[in-house]
């Protein structure tokens, strides 16, 4: 499994954000209905479909855009963009984007992490993971490290586009490419770890309706379920339930009563357990889906309508039935600096994973000790390239508690040291 490492970055807001608690979702929208440049971030009232607040408007809102590793301001980014898209960008010189907005490349995938007050989204084509600190609403602050969630050498191939994203019951983020060959998960607090879980597999009962089919199953959005499952709503109105552990997708049926011209692109769960859906194309309004029979009914929107490429909220499906969505999947956390990432933390299976993110080639030593400095186990590794992942399987599982983990280079210089919880 491929892992990409990132550093720390719509829906019910807690009081610390300064935004009132209502039944709202965050939406990636254009400037109005019919505008297909999905670069703005707005709150949408999930009861009425009315847009309530613009958190970020591309070209209008002042913002900070920071490198998550160094904290430095990002003044320019370089991309090899698809020919069909490069002509649409503002302020471009070849493939160099000057003073870029974090939404310059648009987005069709967004997730809201209520616990850490972050809005995550993936840029189209490049698949970079970017996040907004919701608490910075007076001066929106975005973060990224510029690395793609999925390596895509052909940006004209929409199969690699990340168009579906959500936060799961365990608090981790999940994202899915159009072709469903890359189901990704990412941690949301501290230093972020992105893991490519692999391709999604069709259940035998799906017959001819495949989650990989371009006509029936690309696009749309995913929402989390309190039992740890993911539900995919495709642009063509098909619904699949995805078991994250097995990566098996089971076809559940088609959404009823949506207009034929309604491209289902955004989905978010409201406080009643219904799914609110939007369209990225010009449309007459939002709809809500009854998950018991998959029937849709239109919201009565009185204000300006914004077509939305994606939606997100803090609610899970079946949340009320499972006491606010108790997690059934293990949540991953990580410790580290710009050179080293170590996970999972806490450790339960006796295997420590260490990513050497920005280290020169050479020999390194990984050592686990107790808090009194007594060595429990160690391993020597040789690193050939940046991003190399090493697995450190402990000979015996220590008793539960806090331990020290250190990484030193060939000159015995300590490049990392921190506490690791074993349970």
QUIDAJO-V843593 format. One record per backbone hydrogen bond with DSSP energy under -1.0 kcal/mol. NH is the residue of the N-H (numbers start at 1). CO is the residue of the C=O. E is the energy in kcal/mol with one decimal. If there is no record, write none. Layout:
# QUIDAJO-V843593
((NH | CO | E) (NH | CO | E))
This chain:
# QUIDAJO-V843593
((4 | 194 | -2.2) (6 | 192 | -3.6) (17 | 14 | -1.7) (18 | 15 | -1.4) (24 | 22 | -1.9) (25 | 44 | -2.3) (26 | 312 | -2.2) (27 | 42 | -3.0) (28 | 310 | -2.0) (29 | 40 | -2.3) (33 | 305 | -1.0) (35 | 32 | -2.2) (38 | 36 | -1.1) (39 | 29 | -1.1) (39 | 37 | -1.7) (40 | 29 | -2.6) (41 | 56 | -2.6) (42 | 27 | -2.5) (43 | 53 | -3.0) (44 | 25 | -3.2) (45 | 50 | -3.1) (46 | 23 | -2.4) (49 | 45 | -3.4) (52 | 43 | -1.9) (55 | 41 | -1.9) (56 | 41 | -1.8) (60 | 57 | -2.4) (61 | 57 | -2.5) (64 | 140 | -2.7) (66 | 142 | -2.7) (67 | 72 | -3.0) (68 | 144 | -2.3) (71 | 67 | -3.0) (74 | 65 | -3.3) (77 | 97 | -1.6) (79 | 95 | -2.3) (85 | 82 | -1.7) (86 | 82 | -2.2) (88 | 85 | -1.9) (93 | 96 | -2.0) (96 | 93 | -2.0) (97 | 77 | -2.4) (98 | 91 | -1.7) (99 | 75 | -2.4) (104 | 101 | -1.8) (106 | 103 | -2.3) (107 | 38 | -1.3) (111 | 120 | -2.6) (113 | 118 | -3.1) (118 | 113 | -2.0) (119 | 132 | -2.2) (120 | 111 | -2.7) (121 | 130 | -2.6) (122 | 109 | -1.6) (123 | 128 | -2.1) (124 | 106 | -2.2) (126 | 124 | -2.8) (127 | 123 | -1.7) (130 | 121 | -2.9) (131 | 143 | -2.0) (132 | 119 | -2.5) (133 | 141 | -2.4) (134 | 117 | -2.3) (136 | 133 | -2.0) (139 | 136 | -1.1) (142 | 64 | -3.1) (143 | 131 | -2.2) (144 | 66 | -1.5) (149 | 127 | -2.2) (157 | 154 | -2.0) (160 | 157 | -1.3) (161 | 158 | -1.1) (163 | 176 | -1.1) (164 | 176 | -1.1) (166 | 174 | -2.3) (168 | 172 | -3.2) (171 | 168 | -1.6) (173 | 186 | -3.5) (174 | 166 | -3.0) (175 | 184 | -2.4) (176 | 164 | -2.1) (177 | 182 | -1.6) (178 | 161 | -1.9) (179 | 159 | -1.8) (180 | 177 | -1.3) (183 | 198 | -2.5) (184 | 175 | -3.0) (185 | 195 | -2.4) (186 | 173 | -2.1) (187 | 193 | -1.6) (194 | 4 | -3.0) (195 | 185 | -3.2) (196 | 2 | -2.9) (197 | 183 | -2.7) (200 | 180 | -2.8) (201 | 247 | -3.6) (203 | 249 | -2.5) (206 | 203 | -1.9) (207 | 204 | -1.1) (209 | 206 | -2.2) (210 | 208 | -1.1) (213 | 210 | -1.1) (217 | 213 | -2.5) (221 | 233 | -2.4) (223 | 231 | -2.0) (225 | 229 | -2.5) (226 | 317 | -2.8) (228 | 225 | -2.3) (230 | 242 | -2.1) (231 | 223 | -2.7) (232 | 240 | -2.9) (233 | 221 | -3.1) (234 | 238 | -2.8) (235 | 218 | -1.8) (237 | 234 | -2.0) (239 | 253 | -2.4) (240 | 232 | -2.2) (241 | 250 | -2.7) (242 | 230 | -3.6) (243 | 248 | -2.5) (247 | 243 | -2.6) (249 | 201 | -3.4) (250 | 241 | -2.9) (252 | 239 | -3.0) (253 | 239 | -1.0) (255 | 237 | -2.9) (256 | 294 | -2.9) (262 | 259 | -1.7) (264 | 235 | -1.8) (265 | 278 | -2.6) (266 | 278 | -1.5) (268 | 276 | -1.9) (270 | 274 | -2.8) (273 | 270 | -1.8) (275 | 289 | -1.8) (276 | 268 | -3.4) (277 | 287 | -2.8) (278 | 266 | -1.8) (287 | 277 | -1.7) (288 | 297 | -2.8) (289 | 275 | -2.7) (290 | 295 | -2.8) (294 | 290 | -2.2) (296 | 256 | -1.8) (297 | 288 | -2.2) (299 | 286 | -2.8) (301 | 299 | -1.3) (308 | 279 | -1.4) (309 | 28 | -2.3) (312 | 26 | -1.4) (317 | 224 | -2.5) (319 | 316 | -1.2) (323 | 320 | -1.0) (324 | 319 | -1.6) (325 | 319 | -1.0) (326 | 322 | -1.5) (335 | 342 | -2.6) (337 | 340 | -2.2) (341 | 355 | -1.9) (342 | 335 | -3.3) (343 | 353 | -2.1) (345 | 333 | -1.1) (347 | 421 | -3.2) (352 | 392 | -2.8) (353 | 343 | -2.6) (354 | 390 | -3.0) (355 | 341 | -3.0) (356 | 388 | -2.7) (357 | 339 | -2.1) (357 | 355 | -1.0) (362 | 383 | -2.0) (364 | 381 | -2.8) (365 | 408 | -2.6) (366 | 379 | -3.3) (367 | 406 | -2.7) (368 | 377 | -3.0) (369 | 404 | -2.9) (370 | 374 | -2.3) (373 | 370 | -2.2) (376 | 368 | -3.2) (377 | 368 | -1.5) (379 | 366 | -2.5) (381 | 364 | -2.8) (383 | 362 | -3.1) (387 | 356 | -3.2) (388 | 385 | -1.4) (390 | 354 | -3.0) (392 | 352 | -3.5) (394 | 350 | -2.7) (401 | 422 | -2.6) (403 | 420 | -2.2) (404 | 369 | -3.0) (405 | 418 | -2.7) (406 | 367 | -2.6) (407 | 416 | -2.3) (408 | 365 | -2.2) (409 | 413 | -2.1) (412 | 409 | -2.1) (415 | 407 | -2.7) (416 | 407 | -1.4) (418 | 405 | -1.7) (420 | 403 | -3.0) (422 | 401 | -2.8) (423 | 347 | -2.7))
